Amino acid sequence: MYQLVEDPVFWSFFLTTTTAFIFGMSKLISKSRCKKCKILCCEIERDVEIEEKEAEFELTHTHNQLNSL
């Protein structure tokens, strides 16, 4: 066990895995349509109404632009 703690390969693997986990969780939270997300010790509250209006605006504008072509 003592050799494992001093092994640079172990620490690079550990840091890479931890970073990937954090980025994966943040991606899950950002793609969620929930107003309040709580995963482990991370809690995020978002204004979902503005995001819905923005998505609707983009959808109608792209649809209008395609019709004008």
PyMOL Python script that loads the backbone (N, CA, C, O; Angstrom):
from pymol import cmd

cmd.read_pdbstr("""\
ATOM      1  N   MET A   1       0.822  -1.190   0.000  1.00  0.00           N
ATOM      2  CA  MET A   1       0.000   0.000   0.000  1.00  0.00           C
ATOM      3  C   MET A   1       0.865   1.253   0.000  1.00  0.00           C
ATOM      4  O   MET A   1       0.515   2.245  -0.639  1.00  0.00           O
ATOM      5  N   TYR A   2       1.972   1.221   0.697  1.00  0.00           N
ATOM      6  CA  TYR A   2       2.855   2.392   0.781  1.00  0.00           C
ATOM      7  C   TYR A   2       3.417   2.753  -0.600  1.00  0.00           C
ATOM      8  O   TYR A   2       3.542   3.934  -0.923  1.00  0.00           O
ATOM      9  N   GLN A   3       3.749   1.762  -1.403  1.00  0.00           N
ATOM     10  CA  GLN A   3       4.280   2.026  -2.737  1.00  0.00           C
ATOM     11  C   GLN A   3       3.200   2.606  -3.654  1.00  0.00           C
ATOM     12  O   GLN A   3       3.509   3.389  -4.552  1.00  0.00           O
ATOM     13  N   LEU A   4       1.964   2.236  -3.442  1.00  0.00           N
ATOM     14  CA  LEU A   4       0.866   2.731  -4.257  1.00  0.00           C
ATOM     15  C   LEU A   4       0.657   4.225  -4.052  1.00  0.00           C
ATOM     16  O   LEU A   4       0.336   4.939  -5.002  1.00  0.00           O
ATOM     17  N   VAL A   5       0.833   4.702  -2.837  1.00  0.00           N
ATOM     18  CA  VAL A   5       0.624   6.117  -2.537  1.00  0.00           C
ATOM     19  C   VAL A   5       1.685   6.978  -3.211  1.00  0.00           C
ATOM     20  O   VAL A   5       1.401   8.113  -3.593  1.00  0.00           O
ATOM     21  N   GLU A   6       2.864   6.478  -3.358  1.00  0.00           N
ATOM     22  CA  GLU A   6       3.948   7.241  -3.980  1.00  0.00           C
ATOM     23  C   GLU A   6       4.041   7.037  -5.492  1.00  0.00           C
ATOM     24  O   GLU A   6       4.887   7.654  -6.138  1.00  0.00           O
ATOM     25  N   ASP A   7       3.212   6.208  -6.054  1.00  0.00           N
ATOM     26  CA  ASP A   7       3.278   5.887  -7.475  1.00  0.00           C
ATOM     27  C   ASP A   7       2.647   7.012  -8.308  1.00  0.00           C
ATOM     28  O   ASP A   7       1.468   7.315  -8.126  1.00  0.00           O
ATOM     29  N   PRO A   8       3.408   7.636  -9.217  1.00  0.00           N
ATOM     30  CA  PRO A   8       2.840   8.723 -10.028  1.00  0.00           C
ATOM     31  C   PRO A   8       1.772   8.241 -11.013  1.00  0.00           C
ATOM     32  O   PRO A   8       0.885   9.012 -11.377  1.00  0.00           O
ATOM     33  N   VAL A   9       1.840   7.004 -11.441  1.00  0.00           N
ATOM     34  CA  VAL A   9       0.827   6.466 -12.352  1.00  0.00           C
ATOM     35  C   VAL A   9      -0.520   6.392 -11.636  1.00  0.00           C
ATOM     36  O   VAL A   9      -1.558   6.710 -12.216  1.00  0.00           O
ATOM     37  N   PHE A  10      -0.495   5.973 -10.380  1.00  0.00           N
ATOM     38  CA  PHE A  10      -1.731   5.913  -9.593  1.00  0.00           C
ATOM     39  C   PHE A  10      -2.350   7.296  -9.467  1.00  0.00           C
ATOM     40  O   PHE A  10      -3.554   7.454  -9.664  1.00  0.00           O
ATOM     41  N   TRP A  11      -1.547   8.295  -9.142  1.00  0.00           N
ATOM     42  CA  TRP A  11      -2.082   9.639  -8.941  1.00  0.00           C
ATOM     43  C   TRP A  11      -2.571  10.263 -10.245  1.00  0.00           C
ATOM     44  O   TRP A  11      -3.572  10.980 -10.240  1.00  0.00           O
ATOM     45  N   SER A  12      -1.903  10.013 -11.335  1.00  0.00           N
ATOM     46  CA  SER A  12      -2.389  10.542 -12.608  1.00  0.00           C
ATOM     47  C   SER A  12      -3.710   9.877 -12.995  1.00  0.00           C
ATOM     48  O   SER A  12      -4.618  10.542 -13.492  1.00  0.00           O
ATOM     49  N   PHE A  13      -3.817   8.570 -12.767  1.00  0.00           N
ATOM     50  CA  PHE A  13      -5.070   7.869 -13.028  1.00  0.00           C
ATOM     51  C   PHE A  13      -6.174   8.389 -12.113  1.00  0.00           C
ATOM     52  O   PHE A  13      -7.296   8.625 -12.559  1.00  0.00           O
ATOM     53  N   PHE A  14      -5.855   8.565 -10.840  1.00  0.00           N
ATOM     54  CA  PHE A  14      -6.832   9.038  -9.864  1.00  0.00           C
ATOM     55  C   PHE A  14      -7.331  10.438 -10.211  1.00  0.00           C
ATOM     56  O   PHE A  14      -8.537  10.685 -10.170  1.00  0.00           O
ATOM     57  N   LEU A  15      -6.434  11.354 -10.550  1.00  0.00           N
ATOM     58  CA  LEU A  15      -6.824  12.712 -10.900  1.00  0.00           C
ATOM     59  C   LEU A  15      -7.622  12.756 -12.202  1.00  0.00           C
ATOM     60  O   LEU A  15      -8.584  13.516 -12.314  1.00  0.00           O
ATOM     61  N   THR A  16      -7.234  11.959 -13.168  1.00  0.00           N
ATOM     62  CA  THR A  16      -7.956  11.910 -14.440  1.00  0.00           C
ATOM     63  C   THR A  16      -9.373  11.382 -14.238  1.00  0.00           C
ATOM     64  O   THR A  16     -10.328  11.932 -14.785  1.00  0.00           O
ATOM     65  N   THR A  17      -9.505  10.331 -13.464  1.00  0.00           N
ATOM     66  CA  THR A  17     -10.815   9.752 -13.197  1.00  0.00           C
ATOM     67  C   THR A  17     -11.701  10.719 -12.418  1.00  0.00           C
ATOM     68  O   THR A  17     -12.885  10.860 -12.720  1.00  0.00           O
ATOM     69  N   THR A  18     -11.137  11.374 -11.430  1.00  0.00           N
ATOM     70  CA  THR A  18     -11.902  12.333 -10.629  1.00  0.00           C
ATOM     71  C   THR A  18     -12.361  13.508 -11.484  1.00  0.00           C
ATOM     72  O   THR A  18     -13.505  13.947 -11.370  1.00  0.00           O
ATOM     73  N   THR A  19     -11.485  14.016 -12.332  1.00  0.00           N
ATOM     74  CA  THR A  19     -11.839  15.131 -13.208  1.00  0.00           C
ATOM     75  C   THR A  19     -12.938  14.718 -14.186  1.00  0.00           C
ATOM     76  O   THR A  19     -13.885  15.473 -14.409  1.00  0.00           O
ATOM     77  N   ALA A  20     -12.819  13.538 -14.762  1.00  0.00           N
ATOM     78  CA  ALA A  20     -13.846  13.055 -15.690  1.00  0.00           C
ATOM     79  C   ALA A  20     -15.190  12.892 -14.983  1.00  0.00           C
ATOM     80  O   ALA A  20     -16.235  13.189 -15.560  1.00  0.00           O
ATOM     81  N   PHE A  21     -15.165  12.426 -13.750  1.00  0.00           N
ATOM     82  CA  PHE A  21     -16.398  12.272 -12.979  1.00  0.00           C
ATOM     83  C   PHE A  21     -17.049  13.631 -12.730  1.00  0.00           C
ATOM     84  O   PHE A  21     -18.263  13.773 -12.881  1.00  0.00           O
ATOM     85  N   ILE A  22     -16.259  14.618 -12.355  1.00  0.00           N
ATOM     86  CA  ILE A  22     -16.794  15.959 -12.084  1.00  0.00           C
ATOM     87  C   ILE A  22     -17.372  16.562 -13.357  1.00  0.00           C
ATOM     88  O   ILE A  22     -18.466  17.125 -13.324  1.00  0.00           O
ATOM     89  N   PHE A  23     -16.666  16.458 -14.472  1.00  0.00           N
ATOM     90  CA  PHE A  23     -17.190  16.975 -15.738  1.00  0.00           C
ATOM     91  C   PHE A  23     -18.439  16.229 -16.182  1.00  0.00           C
ATOM     92  O   PHE A  23     -19.368  16.836 -16.715  1.00  0.00           O
ATOM     93  N   GLY A  24     -18.470  14.934 -15.970  1.00  0.00           N
ATOM     94  CA  GLY A  24     -19.654  14.147 -16.325  1.00  0.00           C
ATOM     95  C   GLY A  24     -20.868  14.541 -15.502  1.00  0.00           C
ATOM     96  O   GLY A  24     -21.975  14.640 -16.031  1.00  0.00           O
ATOM     97  N   MET A  25     -20.669  14.764 -14.221  1.00  0.00           N
ATOM     98  CA  MET A  25     -21.774  15.183 -13.364  1.00  0.00           C
ATOM     99  C   MET A  25     -22.259  16.577 -13.747  1.00  0.00           C
ATOM    100  O   MET A  25     -23.463  16.836 -13.749  1.00  0.00           O
ATOM    101  N   SER A  26     -21.339  17.471 -14.069  1.00  0.00           N
ATOM    102  CA  SER A  26     -21.759  18.823 -14.468  1.00  0.00           C
ATOM    103  C   SER A  26     -22.510  18.790 -15.799  1.00  0.00           C
ATOM    104  O   SER A  26     -23.428  19.582 -16.013  1.00  0.00           O
ATOM    105  N   LYS A  27     -22.128  17.886 -16.684  1.00  0.00           N
ATOM    106  CA  LYS A  27     -22.850  17.743 -17.949  1.00  0.00           C
ATOM    107  C   LYS A  27     -24.269  17.216 -17.705  1.00  0.00           C
ATOM    108  O   LYS A  27     -25.226  17.682 -18.323  1.00  0.00           O
ATOM    109  N   LEU A  28     -24.393  16.256 -16.811  1.00  0.00           N
ATOM    110  CA  LEU A  28     -25.708  15.731 -16.463  1.00  0.00           C
ATOM    111  C   LEU A  28     -26.593  16.813 -15.864  1.00  0.00           C
ATOM    112  O   LEU A  28     -27.773  16.911 -16.197  1.00  0.00           O
ATOM    113  N   ILE A  29     -26.029  17.616 -14.989  1.00  0.00           N
ATOM    114  CA  ILE A  29     -26.802  18.670 -14.343  1.00  0.00           C
ATOM    115  C   ILE A  29     -27.214  19.721 -15.358  1.00  0.00           C
ATOM    116  O   ILE A  29     -28.347  20.201 -15.324  1.00  0.00           O
ATOM    117  N   SER A  30     -26.316  20.086 -16.256  1.00  0.00           N
ATOM    118  CA  SER A  30     -26.644  21.137 -17.222  1.00  0.00           C
ATOM    119  C   SER A  30     -27.662  20.676 -18.260  1.00  0.00           C
ATOM    120  O   SER A  30     -28.431  21.495 -18.763  1.00  0.00           O
ATOM    121  N   LYS A  31     -27.685  19.398 -18.588  1.00  0.00           N
ATOM    122  CA  LYS A  31     -28.640  18.889 -19.568  1.00  0.00           C
ATOM    123  C   LYS A  31     -29.994  18.573 -18.947  1.00  0.00           C
ATOM    124  O   LYS A  31     -30.971  18.357 -19.665  1.00  0.00           O
ATOM    125  N   SER A  32     -30.059  18.545 -17.642  1.00  0.00           N
ATOM    126  CA  SER A  32     -31.302  18.237 -16.960  1.00  0.00           C
ATOM    127  C   SER A  32     -32.288  19.382 -17.127  1.00  0.00           C
ATOM    128  O   SER A  32     -31.892  20.547 -17.174  1.00  0.00           O
ATOM    129  N   ARG A  33     -33.560  19.056 -17.215  1.00  0.00           N
ATOM    130  CA  ARG A  33     -34.602  20.076 -17.345  1.00  0.00           C
ATOM    131  C   ARG A  33     -35.199  20.429 -15.981  1.00  0.00           C
ATOM    132  O   ARG A  33     -36.192  21.154 -15.908  1.00  0.00           O
ATOM    133  N   CYS A  34     -34.613  19.933 -14.929  1.00  0.00           N
ATOM    134  CA  CYS A  34     -35.130  20.193 -13.592  1.00  0.00           C
ATOM    135  C   CYS A  34     -34.771  21.601 -13.141  1.00  0.00           C
ATOM    136  O   CYS A  34     -33.738  22.151 -13.523  1.00  0.00           O
ATOM    137  N   LYS A  35     -35.644  22.170 -12.324  1.00  0.00           N
ATOM    138  CA  LYS A  35     -35.383  23.501 -11.794  1.00  0.00           C
ATOM    139  C   LYS A  35     -34.331  23.430 -10.699  1.00  0.00           C
ATOM    140  O   LYS A  35     -33.511  24.339 -10.566  1.00  0.00           O
ATOM    141  N   LYS A  36     -34.348  22.373  -9.923  1.00  0.00           N
ATOM    142  CA  LYS A  36     -33.400  22.228  -8.822  1.00  0.00           C
ATOM    143  C   LYS A  36     -32.760  20.849  -8.909  1.00  0.00           C
ATOM    144  O   LYS A  36     -33.456  19.834  -8.877  1.00  0.00           O
ATOM    145  N   CYS A  37     -31.450  20.811  -9.018  1.00  0.00           N
ATOM    146  CA  CYS A  37     -30.716  19.554  -9.113  1.00  0.00           C
ATOM    147  C   CYS A  37     -29.794  19.427  -7.912  1.00  0.00           C
ATOM    148  O   CYS A  37     -29.087  20.370  -7.557  1.00  0.00           O
ATOM    149  N   LYS A  38     -29.806  18.266  -7.297  1.00  0.00           N
ATOM    150  CA  LYS A  38     -28.908  18.018  -6.178  1.00  0.00           C
ATOM    151  C   LYS A  38     -28.281  16.650  -6.371  1.00  0.00           C
ATOM    152  O   LYS A  38     -28.961  15.625  -6.315  1.00  0.00           O
ATOM    153  N   ILE A  39     -26.984  16.648  -6.598  1.00  0.00           N
ATOM    154  CA  ILE A  39     -26.245  15.408  -6.770  1.00  0.00           C
ATOM    155  C   ILE A  39     -25.058  15.442  -5.816  1.00  0.00           C
ATOM    156  O   ILE A  39     -24.218  16.339  -5.873  1.00  0.00           O
ATOM    157  N   LEU A  40     -25.011  14.452  -4.947  1.00  0.00           N
ATOM    158  CA  LEU A  40     -24.003  14.366  -3.891  1.00  0.00           C
ATOM    159  C   LEU A  40     -24.008  15.658  -3.076  1.00  0.00           C
ATOM    160  O   LEU A  40     -25.002  15.961  -2.416  1.00  0.00           O
ATOM    161  N   CYS A  41     -22.932  16.414  -3.110  1.00  0.00           N
ATOM    162  CA  CYS A  41     -22.877  17.649  -2.316  1.00  0.00           C
ATOM    163  C   CYS A  41     -23.104  18.888  -3.175  1.00  0.00           C
ATOM    164  O   CYS A  41     -22.985  20.008  -2.678  1.00  0.00           O
ATOM    165  N   CYS A  42     -23.420  18.714  -4.421  1.00  0.00           N
ATOM    166  CA  CYS A  42     -23.596  19.831  -5.351  1.00  0.00           C
ATOM    167  C   CYS A  42     -25.084  20.091  -5.575  1.00  0.00           C
ATOM    168  O   CYS A  42     -25.825  19.196  -5.982  1.00  0.00           O
ATOM    169  N   GLU A  43     -25.512  21.323  -5.306  1.00  0.00           N
ATOM    170  CA  GLU A  43     -26.917  21.691  -5.505  1.00  0.00           C
ATOM    171  C   GLU A  43     -26.984  22.926  -6.395  1.00  0.00           C
ATOM    172  O   GLU A  43     -26.357  23.945  -6.108  1.00  0.00           O
ATOM    173  N   ILE A  44     -27.754  22.825  -7.482  1.00  0.00           N
ATOM    174  CA  ILE A  44     -27.868  23.922  -8.440  1.00  0.00           C
ATOM    175  C   ILE A  44     -29.337  24.222  -8.659  1.00  0.00           C
ATOM    176  O   ILE A  44     -30.143  23.318  -8.880  1.00  0.00           O
ATOM    177  N   GLU A  45     -29.678  25.506  -8.595  1.00  0.00           N
ATOM    178  CA  GLU A  45     -31.029  25.950  -8.883  1.00  0.00           C
ATOM    179  C   GLU A  45     -30.966  26.858 -10.096  1.00  0.00           C
ATOM    180  O   GLU A  45     -30.220  27.837 -10.118  1.00  0.00           O
ATOM    181  N   ARG A  46     -31.762  26.519 -11.112  1.00  0.00           N
ATOM    182  CA  ARG A  46     -31.711  27.257 -12.368  1.00  0.00           C
ATOM    183  C   ARG A  46     -33.045  27.909 -12.664  1.00  0.00           C
ATOM    184  O   ARG A  46     -34.090  27.492 -12.164  1.00  0.00           O
ATOM    185  N   ASP A  47     -32.984  28.953 -13.497  1.00  0.00           N
ATOM    186  CA  ASP A  47     -34.201  29.599 -13.966  1.00  0.00           C
ATOM    187  C   ASP A  47     -34.583  28.927 -15.282  1.00  0.00           C
ATOM    188  O   ASP A  47     -34.094  29.306 -16.346  1.00  0.00           O
ATOM    189  N   VAL A  48     -35.447  27.943 -15.203  1.00  0.00           N
ATOM    190  CA  VAL A  48     -35.782  27.116 -16.354  1.00  0.00           C
ATOM    191  C   VAL A  48     -36.701  27.856 -17.325  1.00  0.00           C
ATOM    192  O   VAL A  48     -36.691  27.570 -18.523  1.00  0.00           O
ATOM    193  N   GLU A  49     -37.489  28.797 -16.826  1.00  0.00           N
ATOM    194  CA  GLU A  49     -38.429  29.519 -17.685  1.00  0.00           C
ATOM    195  C   GLU A  49     -37.690  30.312 -18.759  1.00  0.00           C
ATOM    196  O   GLU A  49     -38.112  30.331 -19.915  1.00  0.00           O
ATOM    197  N   ILE A  50     -36.600  30.961 -18.389  1.00  0.00           N
ATOM    198  CA  ILE A  50     -35.825  31.725 -19.372  1.00  0.00           C
ATOM    199  C   ILE A  50     -35.216  30.790 -20.408  1.00  0.00           C
ATOM    200  O   ILE A  50     -35.196  31.106 -21.597  1.00  0.00           O
ATOM    201  N   GLU A  51     -34.720  29.642 -19.961  1.00  0.00           N
ATOM    202  CA  GLU A  51     -34.133  28.680 -20.899  1.00  0.00           C
ATOM    203  C   GLU A  51     -35.191  28.156 -21.870  1.00  0.00           C
ATOM    204  O   GLU A  51     -34.898  27.957 -23.049  1.00  0.00           O
ATOM    205  N   GLU A  52     -36.411  27.932 -21.394  1.00  0.00           N
ATOM    206  CA  GLU A  52     -37.486  27.461 -22.276  1.00  0.00           C
ATOM    207  C   GLU A  52     -37.850  28.531 -23.300  1.00  0.00           C
ATOM    208  O   GLU A  52     -38.068  28.216 -24.470  1.00  0.00           O
ATOM    209  N   LYS A  53     -37.917  29.791 -22.875  1.00  0.00           N
ATOM    210  CA  LYS A  53     -38.221  30.878 -23.799  1.00  0.00           C
ATOM    211  C   LYS A  53     -37.116  31.035 -24.838  1.00  0.00           C
ATOM    212  O   LYS A  53     -37.395  31.286 -26.010  1.00  0.00           O
ATOM    213  N   GLU A  54     -35.870  30.888 -24.412  1.00  0.00           N
ATOM    214  CA  GLU A  54     -34.748  30.982 -25.344  1.00  0.00           C
ATOM    215  C   GLU A  54     -34.783  29.860 -26.373  1.00  0.00           C
ATOM    216  O   GLU A  54     -34.558  30.095 -27.560  1.00  0.00           O
ATOM    217  N   ALA A  55     -35.064  28.641 -25.918  1.00  0.00           N
ATOM    218  CA  ALA A  55     -35.146  27.508 -26.840  1.00  0.00           C
ATOM    219  C   ALA A  55     -36.302  27.681 -27.820  1.00  0.00           C
ATOM    220  O   ALA A  55     -36.172  27.353 -28.999  1.00  0.00           O
ATOM    221  N   GLU A  56     -37.434  28.197 -27.334  1.00  0.00           N
ATOM    222  CA  GLU A  56     -38.579  28.433 -28.208  1.00  0.00           C
ATOM    223  C   GLU A  56     -38.270  29.524 -29.235  1.00  0.00           C
ATOM    224  O   GLU A  56     -38.660  29.414 -30.398  1.00  0.00           O
ATOM    225  N   PHE A  57     -37.579  30.563 -28.810  1.00  0.00           N
ATOM    226  CA  PHE A  57     -37.185  31.646 -29.709  1.00  0.00           C
ATOM    227  C   PHE A  57     -36.259  31.136 -30.809  1.00  0.00           C
ATOM    228  O   PHE A  57     -36.444  31.464 -31.981  1.00  0.00           O
ATOM    229  N   GLU A  58     -35.270  30.337 -30.435  1.00  0.00           N
ATOM    230  CA  GLU A  58     -34.348  29.770 -31.419  1.00  0.00           C
ATOM    231  C   GLU A  58     -35.080  28.850 -32.393  1.00  0.00           C
ATOM    232  O   GLU A  58     -34.799  28.852 -33.592  1.00  0.00           O
ATOM    233  N   LEU A  59     -36.013  28.072 -31.873  1.00  0.00           N
ATOM    234  CA  LEU A  59     -36.765  27.146 -32.713  1.00  0.00           C
ATOM    235  C   LEU A  59     -37.615  27.897 -33.732  1.00  0.00           C
ATOM    236  O   LEU A  59     -37.646  27.525 -34.905  1.00  0.00           O
ATOM    237  N   THR A  60     -38.302  28.945 -33.300  1.00  0.00           N
ATOM    238  CA  THR A  60     -39.152  29.694 -34.219  1.00  0.00           C
ATOM    239  C   THR A  60     -38.317  30.473 -35.228  1.00  0.00           C
ATOM    240  O   THR A  60     -38.711  30.590 -36.389  1.00  0.00           O
ATOM    241  N   HIS A  61     -37.181  31.002 -34.814  1.00  0.00           N
ATOM    242  CA  HIS A  61     -36.349  31.755 -35.754  1.00  0.00           C
ATOM    243  C   HIS A  61     -35.704  30.855 -36.804  1.00  0.00           C
ATOM    244  O   HIS A  61     -35.631  31.227 -37.975  1.00  0.00           O
ATOM    245  N   THR A  62     -35.243  29.698 -36.403  1.00  0.00           N
ATOM    246  CA  THR A  62     -34.666  28.793 -37.400  1.00  0.00           C
ATOM    247  C   THR A  62     -35.754  28.291 -38.344  1.00  0.00           C
ATOM    248  O   THR A  62     -35.512  28.112 -39.537  1.00  0.00           O
ATOM    249  N   HIS A  63     -36.947  28.066 -37.810  1.00  0.00           N
ATOM    250  CA  HIS A  63     -38.066  27.627 -38.651  1.00  0.00           C
ATOM    251  C   HIS A  63     -38.447  28.734 -39.641  1.00  0.00           C
ATOM    252  O   HIS A  63     -38.705  28.442 -40.809  1.00  0.00           O
ATOM    253  N   ASN A  64     -38.488  29.987 -39.204  1.00  0.00           N
ATOM    254  CA  ASN A  64     -38.824  31.115 -40.076  1.00  0.00           C
ATOM    255  C   ASN A  64     -37.747  31.327 -41.123  1.00  0.00           C
ATOM    256  O   ASN A  64     -38.064  31.653 -42.267  1.00  0.00           O
ATOM    257  N   GLN A  65     -36.493  31.153 -40.767  1.00  0.00           N
ATOM    258  CA  GLN A  65     -35.409  31.337 -41.717  1.00  0.00           C
ATOM    259  C   GLN A  65     -35.441  30.259 -42.784  1.00  0.00           C
ATOM    260  O   GLN A  65     -35.156  30.537 -43.949  1.00  0.00           O
ATOM    261  N   LEU A  66     -35.780  29.044 -42.412  1.00  0.00           N
ATOM    262  CA  LEU A  66     -35.867  27.961 -43.392  1.00  0.00           C
ATOM    263  C   LEU A  66     -37.026  28.185 -44.352  1.00  0.00           C
ATOM    264  O   LEU A  66     -36.924  27.859 -45.535  1.00  0.00           O
ATOM    265  N   ASN A  67     -38.124  28.737 -43.855  1.00  0.00           N
ATOM    266  CA  ASN A  67     -39.286  29.001 -44.718  1.00  0.00           C
ATOM    267  C   ASN A  67     -39.002  30.139 -45.686  1.00  0.00           C
ATOM    268  O   ASN A  67     -39.549  30.153 -46.789  1.00  0.00           O
ATOM    269  N   SER A  68     -38.158  31.096 -45.301  1.00  0.00           N
ATOM    270  CA  SER A  68     -37.894  32.231 -46.177  1.00  0.00           C
ATOM    271  C   SER A  68     -36.916  31.868 -47.315  1.00  0.00           C
ATOM    272  O   SER A  68     -36.787  32.612 -48.287  1.00  0.00           O
ATOM    273  N   LEU A  69     -36.246  30.744 -47.186  1.00  0.00           N
ATOM    274  CA  LEU A  69     -35.320  30.328 -48.246  1.00  0.00           C
ATOM    275  C   LEU A  69     -36.109  29.735 -49.356  1.00  0.00           C
ATOM    276  O   LEU A  69     -35.539  29.312 -50.362  1.00  0.00           O
TER     277      LEU A  69
END
""", "prot")
cmd.dss("prot")
cmd.show_as("cartoon", "prot")
cmd.util.cbc("prot")
cmd.orient("prot")
